[in-house]
């Protein structure tokens, strides 16, 4: 864990209730699948936000406006200084990918897959990305993923873009070597049941401290209790208990 002061560079709306923020600061030790914990004025608990992208000393994350904290963040201007805890969570192990990994994100579970996809493409892997949304108005990062050169597939519940249905419908007829996924728990469970290969599943959980001290985000696994903020948020398929 590291405490860093970041400076906001940009903060813009990219979809319905979805914002993208870029910040400059010390990004050492930040990896795909990890998260940061942001201190906000007037709020006791920090806000955990997954890492979306990383370029030298510039950090990007995407967040949805869902409460007081994220609404406060959405109003921040360039130049705002933020107190941020970094190097949190275990992240994805990209060495497990195999030749044809599939990355699956649902809603605001899409951003954590972006940096992982970029790193896997740079490593010469044949990468497929599946993004799931309710409707076309919620879609973001379509062009960014296409620019990476991945095989991008989009599923919308109402069928307004791409495959009609869920990410598991877009997953049909694919034979992934490995799965990396992040999203709401019902989606993770559906992906778990729809795939035979191994994979890594990034879970969301309400966090108190964000670095493993309070034990508030513990969950049961086949190998004992684990803290989502410390031993997670990424769990391997073989250890998950639904």
Secondary structure, DSSP 4 states (H G I P E B T S, - for coil): -EEEEEEEEEEEEEETTEEEEEEES--TT--TT-EEEE--TT-SS-EEEE--EEETTEEEEEEE--SHHHHHHHTPPTT-EEEEEEEES----GGG--SSEEEEEEGGGSHHHHHHHHHHHHTT---EEEEEESSGGG--SHHHHHHHT-EEEEEETTSSSSEES-HHHHHTT---SEEEEES-HHHHHHHHHH--S-EEEEPP---SSSSSSS-TTEEEETTEEEETTTT-SEEEGGGB--
